Every structure is written in C-alpha cells, then in structure tokens.
Amino acid sequence: MREPPHSWRPEGPGSGGAKTASGESIGTVVLGMVLFIAGLASLLIPAIPVVFFGFLIFGPIVMISGVVGLLRKPPPPFTAPPMGYSPPVYGPPLPTVIVPMPPAPPTARCVRCGGGLVVGMAACPNCGAPVAWGPPPPAR
C-alpha cells in the first residue's frame, strides 16, 4: 500500500527523520542564534571594541521568525482536476421554485398636476392637492 503524500519532508540525510517545513527555516534559526551570541559577546567581553546592539535586538527576532517558519506547515501543492472532471452531485436536484412578484399598487393621476398617486394617499406629493378617492368614473 502506498503512503499518502504529505507536505512535510525530512531534512537531509543526517536529520534523524525530523520533519520540517523547509531547510531555510533551520538556517534562519541558526543565523538568529549566531547574531544574538555575537551581540551578547560584544557586550560582555571588554576586549571587543565595538558593541553590536543591533545583533542583540535583531538576532532573537530572526531566530523567532525561523522558529515560526519551522512550525508553520506549508500549503499543499495545487493539483488541477483531471480533464472531464465534474463535481460530485449530492442528492437529487432541488426543484425550481418560481415566486410570483407581488402586484404593483394601483395608481392614479392627480387632477391638478398629473403626478402619480398611490391608492390611499391623502394628498398629491407633487402639488399638495387633496385627493378624493371614490369609485372609478364610468367608461364613456
């Protein structure tokens, strides 16, 4: 039986099977430790004429970023679906439901300005003329 592929890989032949995100992260941790030790040594040993305060500050930052890179799992590689692939269907298709639109409210025209009125208005919104609602006039 074949082992499923995974995104973690062992580092080098002498790694003892340790699985890491990448070799760059291990190098970043080592670089951060070296910078921090150099900064600490320049501070504690009076024979060194220059104190590397930047190494004391940025060494741990570089080291922490390397540790975070080791802990972060890289994203799985993208694999395109095979040609002719169609997504699986889960159950029968849903029925198409047609929802009828509500009817538009009946409208009328103002006798004074011709503006549009909706049934129930007390006055015309354009000219302010009072509206008297009653039965529609008989057809002529």
C-alpha positions, -999 to +999 in steps of 0.1 A: +000+000+000+013+034-010+018+061+017-003+092+010+018+123+001+022+149+027+037+184+026+063+178+053+096+163+043+126+151+062+156+174+062+188+159+048+204+125+053+215+130+089+184+147+102+172+117+122+139+118+105+129+152+118+102+167+096+104+205+090+087+230+067+119+239+049+157+240+052+156+278+051+138+279+084+166+260+101+191+283+086+172+313+098+171+299+134+209+293+133+216+328+119+195+344+146+213+324+173+247+334+159+237+371+157+224+370+193+256+353+206+278+378+187+259+407+202+259+393+237+297+385+234+304+421+222+285+434+252+301+411+279+337+409+267+355+442+272+383+433+248+359+437+218+360+474+210+325+475+193+292+466+210+267+452+185+234+463+200+217+456+167+227+419+169+212+418+204+179+432+191+176+416+157+192+382+165+162+370+186+138+384+160+154+365+132+155+334+154+118+336+162+109+341+126+128+309+118+110+290+146+077+302+132+087+290+098+095+256+112+062+254+130+041+266+100+030+239+077+035+248+040+004+247+019-002+216-001+008+217-037-020+226-062-032+198-083-056+205-111-086+183-115-084+158-144-099+167-178-136+160-180-140+162-142-174+172-129-180+178-092-200+152-074-237+156-071-251+153-036-287+141-038-314+149-063-315+184-078-336+209-060-369+218-076-371+252-093-394+275-074-410+304-092-420+331-067-446+354-082-440+391-080-465+410-058-489+431-079-480+467-083-501+490-062-529+506-082-520+541-093-540+571-104-531+606-117-536+639-099-563+660-115-544+692-109-507+684-119-509+649-134-485+634-108-486+598-099-507+588-069-508+555-050-541+543-036-545+556+000-526+589-004-544+619+012-526+645-009-506+647-041-468+645-034-461+670-062-486+698-058-502+690-024-537+690-038-561+669-016-571+636-032-607+623-030-608+586-036-641+572-048-654+547-073-638+550-108-657+571-133-679+551-157-664+544-191-677+566-218 
